[in-house]
Amino acid sequence: MTTYTAPRRSPHGEWAYMTRDERDTAYNNSKAVANTAAILAEREAASLAFRERHPAKLDLAYGPSDRTKWDLFPAPEPTSPCLVFIHGGYWQRGSRQDVSIMAEGLRALGWSVAFPGYDLTPDVSLATLVSQIHAALDWLAETGPDHGIAGPIIVAGHSAGGHLTALALSHPKVHAGLTISGVFELGPIRDVYLNEKLKLTDEEVRSLSPLRLPVVAKPMGIAYGTAELPALVDDSRALHARRSSAHAAGPLIPVPGADHFTILDELQKADGLLTRAIVDLLR
C-alpha cells in the first residue's frame, strides 16, 4: 500500500523555514475571515430558531456524556435519504446546536437531516472522538427507524467535521459522503496552536490522516471555497487526487468566492451548490 507523505514545500510557504506565527496563521480560519464572529452569530441565531420550530427529536443520547447526543429532523417519509451533518470547530469547539439551520435546504427537498454531537479535545483524544462518530452512526442505523429515519445515510461535515466525514465513510451504513473545507493531513497540525489541545500522537497522525489511509470505494464529494486558506485548499485537492487515482467516485467542488465560513451558505439553501452535490451522490 502506498502511503501519503506530506510535502515539505507547498503553495502556502516553506513550512520548514516558517516561524511559529506563520504556521499558526496558515491554519487560522477565524483570523483569515474578517467578519467571522458576525457570520457565526447569525448562523447560531438561525439554528436556535430552527430548533425551536422543530423540537420533537432533540438531545437523544447515543453515549454517556452530555455531548454524545443526536438532534434528528426526520422527513415525513421515513425511507427518505438522511444527511448526517458533523459540525466543525477544529475538534475543540462548536456544537451540533450551532449548525441546525443546515437542515433547512435538504428538508425542503424531502430529506431527513441528523446532527451528532461529540466530545471535544482535550477532554478526550482525537482517536476517541473519531470512535464516537462511528458509535453515533451505529446508534442511528439501529435506532433511527424508531424515530422516522430509515433511508440511506449520507455523511457530510465542515472543517473538522470534514475530516471526520472522511473517516466515517468506511462505516457500513454510510452510502456516500461530502467533505467541506476539511483537514486531511494531520502532520502539520502538530506544529501549530491547535495541537495545544489536540496533543496528537504519532499513531493518531498516521492512523487518522485520511491522506495516509486506504481509499474507501464509496462516492465522496470534496468541497472547498476558492477564498479558503491555501493549506485547506491543498488538502482538498490532494485527497481528491488520491481518490481519483484509485478510481473512487466523487467530484472536487470549488465553491467560487466562498471562504471557510460562507461556504456553508451553499448547504443551507435548497438550491445551493452543496445541497445539489449531496442529492447527486445518490444518483
C-alpha positions as CSV (number, residue, x, y, z in Angstrom):
1,M,0.0,0.0,0.0
2,T,1.3,3.4,-0.9
3,T,1.0,6.0,1.8
4,Y,0.8,9.7,1.5
5,T,3.8,11.8,2.7
6,A,3.2,15.4,3.5
7,P,5.2,17.7,1.1
8,R,8.0,19.8,2.6
9,R,7.1,22.5,0.2
10,S,3.6,23.8,-0.5
11,P,2.0,26.9,-2.1
12,H,1.3,28.4,1.3
13,G,5.0,28.6,2.3
14,E,8.2,26.8,3.0
15,W,7.0,25.0,6.1
16,A,10.4,24.1,7.4
17,Y,11.5,27.7,7.5
18,M,8.3,29.4,8.6
19,T,8.0,31.0,12.0
20,R,5.5,29.6,14.6
21,D,3.3,32.7,13.9
22,E,3.3,32.0,10.2
23,R,2.5,28.4,10.7
24,D,-0.4,29.3,13.1
25,T,-1.7,31.8,10.5
26,A,-1.7,29.1,7.8
27,Y,-4.5,27.2,9.7
28,N,-6.3,30.1,11.5
29,N,-9.6,30.4,9.7
30,S,-11.0,33.0,12.1
31,K,-8.1,35.3,11.5
32,A,-8.4,34.9,7.8
33,V,-12.1,36.0,7.6
34,A,-12.7,39.5,9.0
35,N,-16.3,39.0,9.9
36,T,-16.1,35.5,11.4
37,A,-17.9,36.5,14.6
38,A,-20.8,38.0,12.8
39,I,-21.2,35.1,10.5
40,L,-21.2,32.6,13.3
41,A,-23.5,34.6,15.5
42,E,-26.1,34.9,12.7
43,R,-25.9,31.2,12.0
44,E,-26.2,30.3,15.7
45,A,-29.3,32.5,16.0
46,A,-30.9,31.0,12.9
47,S,-30.1,27.5,14.3
48,L,-31.7,28.3,17.6
49,A,-34.9,29.5,15.8
50,F,-34.9,26.3,13.7
51,R,-34.6,24.1,16.8
52,E,-37.5,25.9,18.4
53,R,-39.6,25.3,15.3
54,H,-38.7,21.5,15.3
55,P,-38.3,20.4,19.0
56,A,-39.6,16.9,18.9
57,K,-36.4,14.8,18.3
58,L,-33.6,16.8,20.1
59,D,-31.0,15.6,22.6
60,L,-31.3,11.9,22.0
61,A,-28.4,10.1,23.8
62,Y,-26.2,7.7,21.9
63,G,-23.4,7.8,24.5
64,P,-22.8,8.6,28.2
65,S,-21.6,12.3,28.0
66,D,-23.7,15.4,27.7
67,R,-22.3,16.0,24.1
68,T,-22.8,12.5,22.8
69,K,-26.3,13.1,21.7
70,W,-28.3,13.4,18.4
71,D,-30.6,16.0,17.1
72,L,-32.9,14.4,14.5
73,F,-35.1,16.2,11.9
74,P,-36.9,13.4,10.2
75,A,-38.7,13.8,6.9
76,P,-42.4,12.9,6.6
77,E,-41.4,9.7,4.7
78,P,-39.2,7.5,6.9
79,T,-37.4,5.9,3.9
80,S,-36.3,9.3,2.6
81,P,-32.5,9.8,2.4
82,C,-30.9,11.2,5.6
83,L,-28.0,13.6,5.7
84,V,-25.8,13.3,8.8
85,F,-24.0,16.6,9.3
86,I,-20.9,16.7,11.5
87,H,-20.1,20.2,12.9
88,G,-16.7,21.8,12.8
89,G,-14.6,23.7,15.3
90,Y,-11.1,22.1,14.9
91,W,-12.1,19.2,17.1
92,Q,-12.1,21.5,20.2
93,R,-15.1,23.8,20.0
94,G,-18.5,24.1,18.3
95,S,-21.6,22.1,18.7
96,R,-24.4,20.4,16.8
97,Q,-26.8,23.1,18.1
98,D,-24.8,25.8,16.4
99,V,-25.5,24.5,12.9
100,S,-29.1,23.1,13.0
101,I,-30.0,25.6,10.3
102,M,-28.0,23.4,7.8
103,A,-31.1,21.1,7.8
104,E,-33.3,23.7,6.1
105,G,-32.2,23.2,2.5
106,L,-32.4,19.4,2.3
107,R,-35.6,19.2,4.4
108,A,-37.2,21.4,1.8
109,L,-36.4,18.6,-0.7
110,G,-37.9,15.9,1.4
111,W,-34.8,14.7,3.2
112,S,-34.2,13.8,6.8
113,V,-31.2,15.6,8.5
114,A,-29.5,14.5,11.6
115,F,-26.7,16.1,13.7
116,P,-24.4,14.1,16.0
117,G,-22.6,15.7,18.9
118,Y,-19.2,14.6,20.1
119,D,-16.8,15.3,22.9
120,L,-14.0,17.8,22.4
121,T,-10.3,17.8,22.9
122,P,-8.5,18.0,25.3
123,D,-11.3,16.2,27.3
124,V,-10.9,13.2,25.0
125,S,-8.3,12.2,22.4
126,L,-8.9,12.7,18.7
127,A,-9.0,8.9,18.4
128,T,-11.8,8.7,21.0
129,L,-13.7,11.5,19.2
130,V,-13.5,9.5,15.9
131,S,-14.8,6.4,17.6
132,Q,-17.7,8.4,18.9
133,I,-18.8,9.3,15.4
134,H,-18.8,5.6,14.5
135,A,-20.7,4.8,17.6
136,A,-23.2,7.5,16.7
137,L,-23.7,6.0,13.3
138,D,-24.2,2.6,14.9
139,W,-27.0,4.1,17.0
140,L,-28.6,5.8,14.0
141,A,-28.6,2.6,12.0
142,E,-30.2,0.6,14.8
143,T,-32.5,3.2,16.4
144,G,-33.1,5.7,13.6
145,P,-36.2,3.8,12.3
146,D,-37.8,4.2,15.7
147,H,-37.6,7.9,15.1
148,G,-38.7,8.0,11.5
149,I,-35.2,7.8,9.8
150,A,-34.8,4.6,7.8
151,G,-33.4,5.7,4.5
152,P,-29.9,5.7,3.0
153,I,-27.3,7.7,5.0
154,I,-25.1,10.4,3.5
155,V,-22.5,11.9,5.8
156,A,-21.2,15.4,5.4
157,G,-19.2,17.7,7.6
158,H,-17.5,21.0,7.7
159,S,-13.9,21.8,8.7
160,A,-13.0,19.3,11.5
161,G,-16.3,17.7,10.5
162,G,-15.0,17.3,7.0
163,H,-12.1,15.3,8.4
164,L,-14.5,13.2,10.5
165,T,-16.6,12.7,7.4
166,A,-13.7,11.2,5.5
167,L,-13.1,8.8,8.4
168,A,-16.8,7.9,8.7
169,L,-17.1,7.0,5.0
170,S,-16.0,3.4,5.9
171,H,-19.0,2.9,8.2
172,P,-21.0,0.0,6.7
173,K,-24.3,2.0,6.9
174,V,-22.9,5.1,5.1
175,H,-23.7,5.3,1.4
176,A,-21.7,8.3,0.4
177,G,-20.1,11.5,1.8
178,L,-19.3,15.1,1.3
179,T,-16.4,16.8,3.0
180,I,-16.5,20.6,3.2
181,S,-13.3,22.6,3.9
182,G,-11.7,19.7,5.7
183,V,-8.2,18.9,7.0
184,F,-6.9,15.6,5.7
185,E,-3.2,15.5,6.7
186,L,-2.6,16.0,10.5
187,G,1.2,16.1,10.4
188,P,1.4,20.0,10.1
189,I,-1.2,20.4,12.9
190,R,1.3,19.3,15.4
191,D,3.3,22.4,14.6
192,V,0.5,24.9,15.2
193,Y,-1.6,26.3,18.0
194,L,-4.3,23.7,17.5
195,N,-2.1,21.0,19.0
196,E,-2.0,22.6,22.4
197,K,-5.4,20.9,22.9
198,L,-5.2,18.1,20.4
199,K,-1.9,16.7,21.7
200,L,-1.6,14.5,18.6
201,T,0.4,11.3,18.9
202,D,2.4,9.8,16.1
203,E,-0.1,7.0,15.9
204,E,-3.0,9.4,15.6
205,V,-1.3,11.3,12.8
206,R,-0.6,8.0,11.0
207,S,-4.0,6.4,11.5
208,L,-6.3,9.4,11.4
209,S,-5.0,11.3,8.4
210,P,-7.2,10.5,5.5
211,L,-4.4,11.2,3.1
212,R,-2.4,8.3,4.6
213,L,-5.2,5.8,4.6
214,P,-6.5,3.3,2.0
215,V,-9.2,4.9,-0.2
216,V,-12.8,3.9,0.6
217,A,-14.5,2.9,-2.6
218,K,-17.7,4.9,-2.0
219,P,-18.8,8.1,-3.6
220,M,-17.5,11.2,-1.8
221,G,-17.5,14.8,-2.9
222,I,-14.8,17.1,-1.7
223,A,-15.7,20.8,-1.5
224,Y,-13.7,23.9,-0.6
225,G,-14.1,27.6,-1.0
226,T,-11.9,29.4,-3.5
227,A,-11.2,32.1,-0.8
228,E,-10.1,29.4,1.7
229,L,-6.7,29.3,3.3
230,P,-4.2,27.6,0.9
231,A,-3.4,24.8,3.4
232,L,-7.1,23.6,3.4
233,V,-7.4,24.0,-0.4
234,D,-4.2,21.9,-0.8
235,D,-5.6,19.2,1.4
236,S,-8.9,19.0,-0.5
237,R,-7.2,18.8,-3.9
238,A,-4.7,16.2,-2.6
239,L,-7.4,14.0,-1.2
240,H,-9.4,14.2,-4.4
241,A,-6.3,13.4,-6.5
242,R,-5.6,10.4,-4.2
243,R,-9.2,9.1,-4.6
244,S,-9.2,9.7,-8.3
245,S,-6.0,7.7,-8.7
246,A,-7.8,4.8,-7.0
247,H,-10.9,5.3,-9.3
248,A,-13.1,6.3,-6.4
249,A,-16.2,8.2,-7.4
250,G,-17.0,11.8,-6.3
251,P,-16.4,15.3,-7.6
252,L,-14.0,18.0,-6.5
253,I,-16.2,21.1,-5.8
254,P,-14.5,24.5,-5.7
255,V,-17.2,27.0,-4.4
256,P,-16.5,30.3,-6.2
257,G,-15.7,33.2,-3.8
258,A,-16.6,31.3,-0.7
259,D,-14.4,31.5,2.4
260,H,-14.2,28.9,5.3
261,F,-17.5,30.1,6.8
262,T,-19.6,31.4,3.9
263,I,-19.2,28.1,2.1
264,L,-22.0,26.7,4.3
265,D,-24.5,29.1,2.7
266,E,-24.4,26.7,-0.2
267,L,-25.7,23.9,2.0
268,Q,-28.3,25.9,3.9
269,K,-30.2,26.7,0.6
270,A,-32.4,24.2,-1.2
271,D,-30.8,25.2,-4.5
272,G,-27.3,25.6,-3.1
273,L,-24.3,24.2,-4.8
274,L,-23.5,21.8,-1.9
275,T,-27.2,20.8,-1.5
276,R,-27.3,19.8,-5.1
277,A,-24.0,17.9,-4.8
278,I,-25.4,15.9,-1.9
279,V,-28.5,15.0,-3.9
280,D,-26.3,14.0,-6.8
281,L,-24.4,11.5,-4.7
282,L,-27.5,9.2,-4.7
283,R,-27.9,9.2,-8.5
